[in-house]
Structure formats: structure tokens, C-alpha cells
């Protein structure tokens, strides 16, 4: 326990952080009572309110050590399950498997909590967890891996399924009336390495669902999951509800947003987002990793203004740095 009686400690004390960690403690108590088991809580919250930082907040393997750290601190000796509050627009398809593998070292069961959005790889992580605890207003989505690409405007995320559709359907449709030479010229400009990466990512998602859910769901249920979340969606933005997840045969706990537990979840969630968008030191908050014992953020460094006549100013750099959370 830090010494709170000296002046330096008092100056360093962060009321916002302390309040969030108090809420995590209260959530542990409320969930433990509701589920009749000892539950630890942690949070992995991405800044989903700023589209400009979507690429920088995408789930990727560089985050896994930080997620493991907060999971470890949340798994005390008497904790049988850890519940990870998740806020993400998605990312690398391998990320959920890595999380599951690390969690199982510390706790026998792993739950996810979704208050607002857990799209794509976030939906996949939720489905792979032993239980999904979600507000009745929470939004999931198609499991469509998001691939980070480099463009002149900086890193951007693109949908693996959209890449596949573009190469296999859109471009052939657009060039069908061109001359052979014109078609060859268009086809020669396409990024087939990126296309193969998209195909590999989509194949991997299906393999993960088959291998990880095969022991929990019937084959017809697994086929329904793949059809609705991988094969059929026309848009990455399609909303999948917690009731949809339950209809697949997954173990879900739907929490009403206006219930005591729902309001507690909402308060922590909103305070976590506030810490990213309004309290981050030295730049734009990207991701918050937090338990009741540990907390830190990845922060995108703000670039200095460019003199008049120079290149247009970019507000968000692609190089993150870790800062104590606010």
C-alpha cells in the first residue's frame, strides 16, 4: 500500500483513477454475488469515439503483454473467474486466441463484459469466453478481421472481407467491358499480397470458431455462427445483439442498462472513456488497461504544428507511448 501521508504521494494521487478502481472493486462484489463465485475484474478499453485513431487502437499482438498484466493482477488466489470489460472496434484475428491462452494460466474461467461495442475480433473474443456479460444495448458485429495498412495519410484499417469482395467481385465487374490490355493494366495494379492476407485471416477465423467452439456447440450452431458472422454480412457495421449471441447457444448474461449492475457498468465505462479523451497526459489516449491494482494507458503523441507553407498538420502520430492512466 502506498504511503498516503506524505506530500509527494498526495500530489501524485489521481482521484479519477481511484474512483475507477473503486468501481472495479464494486463490480467484483456485484458480479460475485450475482454469479455465486469469486470474480476478479479488469478492463481493456479502446478509444472508440475518435475515428482518426482507429488504426492505432486496433487489437494486435503488441497489446497482449499488457492484457496479461492486468489479468494477472485481477486473478487473486481465491478468484475462480476473471471478467474483462472490453471496448474495441476489432483488429487482429489471432489476438483473441492469445488472450484466452494467457488468461487460462491464472484463472480457470474467463468472462467478457461488453457495455457498448465489441466488434469483429472483439466479438470473436467474447464468443470464445466462457460467459458473455453484456448490457441489453451492447453492440457486437460480424467477425471480419481488420488489417492495418500504410497509406500516405497514415495507418488505416481495412476489412478483410471487403478486400476479398473487391478483388473477386467489384473489380471484375468494373473492368468486364474494357479491352484485354486495359483489364491487364488494372489487374496489375492490385495488391495481391494484401488479398492473400485477407483470405488467410478469414480462413483463420473459421478455424478458430471450429476448434474453440466445437466442444461447446453443436455443429449446426457453429454453422449458424459462421453463416451470420462471417459469410453473410454485407457490412462490417451490421449490429449483432447479445440476444443473437445467446441464440447461437453461447452462455450469456444480459444486464438491463437501468439496473443497479447496469448503471455501475455504465459509470465505469464512461469514466474510462473520459480518461482517454479528456485526461490523457501528453497526447490522445488510445487504450486503457486497468484492474483495481494496476492501470496504464497507451497514448498517441501529438505532433507539433507545422509552419505555414509546410505539409498539412496531422493531429495523431502513429508512434504510441505508455503513460500512467489519468
Secondary structure, DSSP 8 states (H G I E B T S, - for coil): ----SSHHHHHH--HHHHHHHHHHHHHHHHHHHHHTS-EEEEEEEE--S-GGGHHHHSB-GGGHHHHHHHHHHH--TT--EEEEEEEB--B-TTHHHHHHHHHTTT-SEEEEEESSEE-THHHHHHHHSSEEEEETT-EE-----EEEEEETTEEEEEEHHHHHHIIIIIHHHHHTTS-HHHHHHHHHTS-HHHHHHHHHHHHHHHHHHHHHHTTTS-HHHHHHHHIIIIIS-S-TT--B-HHHHHHTT--EEEE-TTSHHHHHHHHHHHHHHHHHHTS-TTEEEEEEEEESS-EEEEEEE------TTSS---S--S-EEEEE--
